[in-house]
């Protein structure tokens, strides 16, 4: 297996912000039926429809896509929308060949905002933005320079740095693993931040870095984790979407066979604590949360108020409370949590600048 020594820091984010409720009266619901445009809607009318296209990881990847859908679903329910045309919906992509067709489908179904979830949507969103100039589009994890596209970026490296600090402080074997999906800029930011965090604590630790090349292959994630744990790694941080579910599966299998097995997983994007449950114990050390759910809701709220942020890029980092480590539920002791918090404050203040790429 290829091993890389820790590299650079990485920028991380998390979408902060409170989603305001929109009240709609029965008269205002009638306006919705008359086909008002989201660009002219207001918070009072709650006149908006939103939809998203997943990448190949799928809407139930227990990670990035699922978190985005949960945000859209929560916004829809909060504002009295129903699943389907005129409300909120999603289309799932089985391969990258589906992206343009799925985005076009939702635009033609007259959704007020159509989200492309993930870096892999950059070219499809760019293409549709040029073809459908009246469409209001949004993309997560990429920047599309078009007046009808809102772009959202995160400083994943910052949150991943904290995950690296946690792993280095908690590892007993001093062997740590990182499982990435595809080698694209957003995942490199996860890797770079994680490696920098480990190095900040103990630069003698090596991290076994493996890219699977896929976001939707749990079996591949499981075999990759098997090799790592078998070599002595005791903590694996994954940034691999649905492929990362296999990392959890391998850790849980080992814990089931031996309740004293020292194997841990650091989850990604959402709080993946439930994914690590093994009877009355759990293999999830913590998760690097990336609040994609809040980001999609913030864009929907602005659009509902007639302020669709087309042509703008919003970046969320640790200072904006856009990224964070999830509650470890006691897996990480208080003294270690205190050290992690010290690093967190230094990043938020700018004292520590986390690199975005691996050197």
FITI-61420 format. One line per field, with one value per residue (C-alpha): residue in one letter; x, y, z; residue number from 1. Coordinates in steps of 0.05 Angstrom, whole numbers, always signed. Layout:
type	A,...
east	X,...
north	Y,...
up	Z,...
seq	NUM,...
***
This chain:
type	X,X,X,X,X,X,X,X,X,X,X,X,X,X,X,X,X,X,X,X,X,X,X,X,X,X,X,X,X,X,X,X,X,X,X,X,X,X,X,X,X,X,X,X,X,X,X,X,X,X,X,X,X,X,X,X,X,X,X,X,X,X,X,X,X,X,X,X,X,X,X,X,X,X,X,X,X,X,X,X,X,X,X,X,X,X,X,X,X,X,X,X,X,X,X,X,X,X,X,X,X,X,X,X,X,X,X,X,X,X,X,X,X,X,X,X,X,X,X,X,X,X,X,X,X,X,X,X,X,X,X,X,X,X,X,X,X,X,X,X,X,X,X,X,X,X,X,X,X,X,X,X,X,X,X,X,X,X,X,X,X,X,X,X,X,X,X,X,X,X,X,X,X,X,X,X,X,X,X,X,X,X,X,X,X,X,X,X,X,X,X,X,X,X,X,X,X,X,X,X,X,X,X,X,X,X,X,X,X,X,X,X,X,X,X,X,X,X,X,X,X,X,X,X,X,X,X,X,X,X,X,X,X,X,X,X,X,X,X,X,X,X,X,X,X,X,X,X,X,X,X,X,X,X,X,X,X,X,X,X,X,X,X,X,X,X,X,X,X,X,X,X,X,X,X,X,X,X,X,X,X,X,X,X,X,X,X,X,X,X,X,X,X,X,X,X,X,X,X,X,X,X,X,X,X,X,X,X,X,X,X,X,X,X,X,X,X,X,X,X,X,X,X,X,X,X,X,X,X,X,X,X,X,X,X,X,X,X,X,X,X,X,X,X,X,X,X,X,X,X,X,X,X,X,X,X,X,X,X
east	+0,+23,+40,+45,+73,+29,+24,-8,-67,-134,-190,-253,-322,-388,-450,-474,-538,-607,-663,-721,-792,-838,-911,-959,-1032,-1086,-1091,-1016,-1022,-1068,-1014,-969,-1018,-1018,-945,-908,-833,-785,-747,-807,-830,-827,-819,-893,-916,-870,-875,-817,-800,-732,-699,-631,-591,-547,-480,-467,-464,-540,-589,-579,-503,-506,-460,-457,-517,-562,-544,-563,-629,-644,-634,-681,-732,-731,-739,-797,-834,-821,-853,-912,-886,-901,-854,-860,-872,-885,-853,-787,-756,-693,-666,-613,-555,-532,-471,-440,-478,-542,-522,-542,-607,-627,-613,-650,-709,-717,-709,-764,-808,-803,-769,-747,-678,-642,-581,-523,-492,-417,-355,-372,-431,-388,-388,-461,-485,-442,-472,-544,-532,-511,-569,-624,-609,-674,-660,-636,-583,-537,-476,-442,-365,-350,-352,-390,-381,-451,-504,-556,-513,-502,-437,-423,-354,-328,-260,-260,-186,-201,-249,-206,-147,-185,-201,-126,-111,-163,-135,-63,-81,-125,-85,-52,-15,+7,-15,-72,-110,-145,-193,-212,-262,-241,-178,-211,-196,-250,-225,-153,-173,-199,-134,-89,-123,-123,-50,-32,-72,-37,+31,+17,+9,+63,+104,+130,+62,+52,-17,-34,-71,-113,-160,-212,-232,-306,-359,-409,-372,-380,-347,-284,-285,-289,-230,-188,-204,-189,-118,-107,-132,-93,-29,-38,-79,-128,-164,-188,-217,-258,-279,-310,-385,-421,-354,-340,-398,-353,-301,-353,-374,-303,-293,-360,-344,-279,-312,-366,-314,-271,-303,-234,-211,-181,-213,-244,-274,-279,-341,-351,-401,-458,-454,-443,-449,-508,-470,-418,-465,-445,-492,-481,-416,-396,-336,-347,-295,-325,-345,-322,-388,-397,-463,-486,-557,-553,-522,-579,-630,-596,-598,-672,-688,-653,-689,-756,-743,-729,-654,-628,-552,-537,-465,-441,-396,-404,-349,-360,-303,-290,-298,-368,-385,-393,-351,-341,-327,-389,-401,-359,-409,-352,-305,-257,-239,-247,-172,-165,-226,-195,-132,-174,-211,-145,-128,-199,-192,-125,-154,-215,-172,-124,-65,-63,-73,-91,-65,-112,-65,-17,+57
north	+0,+70,+111,+187,+228,+284,+341,+408,+439,+444,+492,+472,+498,+490,+526,+567,+604,+597,+579,+626,+599,+624,+630,+622,+637,+601,+661,+657,+583,+603,+649,+588,+552,+611,+596,+654,+654,+641,+703,+746,+704,+729,+697,+708,+672,+612,+607,+563,+494,+461,+398,+365,+316,+267,+243,+168,+160,+162,+196,+144,+146,+164,+221,+280,+267,+244,+305,+351,+315,+319,+394,+401,+355,+393,+459,+433,+406,+469,+510,+465,+438,+369,+320,+324,+378,+446,+425,+389,+328,+294,+252,+199,+190,+119,+144,+210,+203,+218,+286,+331,+292,+295,+369,+384,+342,+381,+448,+428,+408,+482,+476,+545,+520,+458,+437,+397,+361,+354,+373,+323,+368,+427,+414,+392,+453,+498,+468,+474,+545,+566,+530,+550,+622,+630,+570,+583,+532,+519,+476,+449,+440,+475,+545,+559,+630,+645,+695,+642,+596,+601,+567,+540,+520,+492,+493,+418,+421,+458,+407,+351,+382,+373,+301,+290,+320,+274,+212,+227,+238,+176,+125,+71,+38,+104,+78,+116,+109,+155,+126,+175,+166,+198,+240,+307,+375,+370,+302,+326,+382,+329,+290,+351,+378,+309,+297,+367,+355,+289,+320,+378,+328,+277,+282,+211,+181,+158,+157,+102,+139,+100,+125,+76,+116,+108,+139,+82,+17,-6,-73,-37,+7,-56,-91,-27,-21,-95,-85,-24,-55,-119,-78,-46,+16,+30,+92,+106,+172,+163,+215,+167,+174,+108,+72,+93,+51,-9,+20,+19,-51,-78,-43,-70,-140,-139,-111,-164,-220,-189,-138,-115,-101,-31,-6,+62,+101,+176,+191,+247,+301,+279,+253,+179,+154,+109,+77,+52,+17,-53,-79,-36,-7,+37,+42,+115,+158,+223,+252,+312,+347,+389,+425,+416,+412,+483,+509,+484,+512,+580,+586,+565,+617,+673,+653,+651,+723,+744,+746,+685,+691,+678,+693,+691,+642,+632,+595,+567,+552,+537,+610,+610,+545,+511,+451,+416,+350,+313,+294,+232,+207,+195,+160,+219,+238,+309,+324,+306,+346,+406,+400,+394,+458,+494,+478,+497,+566,+577,+559,+602,+662,+653,+634,+567,+568,+498,+479,+457,+411,+355,+368
up	+0,-15,+45,+46,+102,+125,+78,+76,+110,+79,+78,+112,+119,+144,+128,+185,+191,+217,+170,+180,+176,+123,+137,+81,+84,+45,-2,-13,-30,-86,-114,-115,-159,-207,-221,-188,-200,-141,-162,-144,-85,-14,+54,+66,+4,+13,-62,-81,-108,-101,-126,-130,-171,-134,-158,-165,-89,-86,-40,+15,+17,+92,+74,+25,-20,+37,+79,+21,+11,+86,+82,+23,+54,+120,+84,+44,+104,+144,+90,+75,+9,-16,-50,-125,-177,-147,-81,-70,-103,-126,-183,-171,-219,-234,-273,-295,-361,-322,-296,-354,-368,-295,-287,-352,-329,-265,-301,-349,-291,-271,-204,-180,-158,-182,-143,-170,-111,-114,-153,-209,-228,-249,-324,-328,-289,-333,-395,-371,-346,-416,-449,-399,-381,-343,-298,-227,-211,-151,-143,-81,-80,-145,-175,-238,-263,-290,-270,-260,-216,-141,-119,-50,-26,+40,+74,+85,+103,+168,+196,+171,+208,+272,+253,+243,+311,+343,+307,+326,+399,+403,+362,+404,+347,+317,+250,+218,+152,+102,+51,-4,-61,-127,-131,-142,-108,-55,-30,-33,+14,+63,+57,+62,+125,+157,+145,+170,+234,+248,+235,+282,+339,+321,+258,+266,+250,+179,+148,+99,+43,-6,-60,-84,-146,-130,-85,-92,-78,-6,-21,-45,+17,+60,+27,+32,+106,+116,+89,+133,+198,+184,+176,+245,+230,+287,+262,+191,+167,+104,+53,+3,+5,-2,-9,+62,+86,+73,+120,+175,+155,+163,+230,+256,+233,+270,+333,+330,+327,+382,+428,+449,+378,+374,+310,+298,+240,+232,+191,+141,+122,+168,+239,+224,+295,+280,+223,+273,+321,+342,+395,+457,+431,+372,+326,+306,+339,+313,+245,+206,+195,+133,+136,+65,+92,+119,+54,+10,+58,+60,-16,-16,+37,-2,-66,-30,-8,-80,-70,-109,-103,-176,-198,-126,-89,-14,+24,+93,+141,+214,+233,+203,+241,+174,+193,+260,+293,+316,+388,+403,+455,+504,+456,+461,+533,+558,+561,+487,+469,+504,+461,+398,+418,+425,+353,+331,+361,+327,+259,+268,+288,+230,+274,+238,+163,+138,+69,+15,-23,-4,-13
seq	1,2,3,4,5,6,7,8,9,10,11,12,13,14,15,16,17,18,19,20,21,22,23,24,25,26,27,28,29,30,31,32,33,34,35,36,37,38,39,40,41,42,43,44,45,46,47,48,49,50,51,52,53,54,55,56,57,58,59,60,61,62,63,64,65,66,67,68,69,70,71,72,73,74,75,76,77,78,79,80,81,82,83,84,85,86,87,88,89,90,91,92,93,94,95,96,97,98,99,100,101,102,103,104,105,106,107,108,109,110,111,112,113,114,115,116,117,118,119,120,121,122,123,124,125,126,127,128,129,130,131,132,133,134,135,136,137,138,139,140,141,142,143,144,145,146,147,148,149,150,151,152,153,154,155,156,157,158,159,160,161,162,163,164,165,166,167,168,169,170,171,172,173,174,175,176,177,178,179,180,181,182,183,184,185,186,187,188,189,190,191,192,193,194,195,196,197,198,199,200,201,202,203,204,205,206,207,208,209,210,211,212,213,214,215,216,217,218,219,220,221,222,223,224,225,226,227,228,229,230,231,232,233,234,235,236,237,238,239,240,241,242,243,244,245,246,247,248,249,250,251,252,253,254,255,256,257,258,259,260,261,262,263,264,265,266,267,268,269,270,271,272,273,274,275,276,277,278,279,280,281,282,283,284,285,286,287,288,289,290,291,292,293,294,295,296,297,298,299,300,301,302,303,304,305,306,307,308,309,310,311,312,313,314,315,316,317,318,319,320,321,322,323,324,325,326,327,328,329,330,331,332,333,334,335,336,337,338,339,340,341,342,343,344,345,346,347,348,349,350,351,352,353,354,355,356,357,358,359
***
